[in-house]
Amino acid sequence: MSDAKRVSIADLRDHVGETVEVRGWLYSKRSSGKISFLLIRDGTGIVQGVLVEKEVDSATWSAYDALTQESSLAARGTVRADTRAPGGTELSLSVVEPLQIAEDYPIGPKEHGVDFLLNHRHLWLRSSRPWHVMRIRDEIIFAIREFFHQRAFVCLDSPILTRAIGEEAGTLFETEYFDLGKASLAQTGQLYVEAGAMAHGKVYCFGPTFRAEKSKTRRHLTEFWMLEPEMAWYDWEDNMALQEELVEHVVKQVLARRGADLEGLGRDMDRLRRVQRPFPRLSYDEAVDVLREKGSAIEWGADFGGEDQTLLTDSYDRPVFVHSFPKAVKAFYMKQHPTRPDVVLCNDLFAPEGYGEIIGGSQREDDHDRLVARIREEGLPEAAYDWYLELRKYGSVPHSGFGLGLERTISWICGLDHLREAIPFPRLINRITP
């Protein structure tokens, strides 16, 4: 096929009338006697190839019978415009060459259980639904990095192995670290990007984090990706303003660049189009009152569970901020409210449609002695935070930051049922393969 230009399926619309070569895999096939149809995918899209018996040689016609689902192949044909076809084009095939015939591909058109599909996740990624989700995931990651690059943030990678506990000590994955004792997989990169903010002003890290939570809810993974920006001279209200600007930007870019993938998932895009600033803001006190009015039994001082988060947001068509939580339910590094010692300057951002918290942020405690007191209150190993405390001794300034859970954000934007769909190879309390 050396005489035909090799073209990706996504670019076929630019080659109407030309004879081209496509390389990919057989998605499905059907025949109506002397005309056969091959759906070919190449990773960029799907195109229908049409074989007419009287127009091709016997080897090409026989290739139809030999090809099975997910067999690899090369195909040559003339590109035709067809508004009814996916991508707006079709291939009138002249040559089909099988490369490898796939025998007994395990994922067929019949219904499969979740465990079966997760056991075959390495193959399931080829199917339509996860294919659309991973393309949207890629776009969200790009939009996030684009957003911070445009605003002169510096990407500062934080370590995955650490001794500094960022969240709850009971949710650490620990490992022996040579002769230095135990290390743990990072729950957060936040403490390290705080150091980076003192060097560069505005920084972020973006990578995998780990929580050994024994949870089986649809909102939890044991390994997930977190975006964590940190900004010097930002107070907690500046922090919320940046969060809503980011979320609006990401949703807008996904709508603009991945609309076809959202449609492929059956996503209601009108809901996403309503995600515009400003987002509603409620204090924790106000949110508790709203929840009680809606029938929740929540008491002041309790954190919001999944049901409360859903109940709180069901009256809104865009994400909702709740700020000024009780100190007792939040992390040690959050700054105390100036007039209410039992409250900290923080916020959670809850997505609509029952998707729960996608962002948690706060102004950080910048006073050395108060931070030491909080570490002691929480019973944390003070020696592990020597370097972190030094940030408050040498030019401490007001600063704020937040963490955005990538998979929760993907799940909301895509309208998924479970976080396990939002990551290529999910890690759950009962799953570490494939």
Protein Blocks (a to p, Z undefined) as FASTA:
>chain_A
ZZpccddfklmmmmghiacddddddfbdcdehjaccddddehjaccdddddfklpcfklm
mmmmmpcghiacdddddddddfkbghhiacddfbdcdfbdcehiabdfbdcdfklmmmmm
mmmmmpmklmmmmmmmmmmmmmmmmmmmmnopacddddfbdcbdfbbfklcccddehjno
padddfbfklmmmmmmmmnopacddddddddbdcfbfkbcfbdcddddddehiafklmmm
mmmmmmmmmmmmmmmmmmmmmmmnopafklmmmmccddddddfklmmmmmmmnopabdeh
iacdfklmmmmmmmpcbdcddehiafklmcfkbccdfklmkbccddddddehhnapabdc
ddddfbfklmmmmmmmnopafklmmmmmmmmmnopacdddddddfklmmmmmnopabfkl
mpfbacdfkbcbZZ
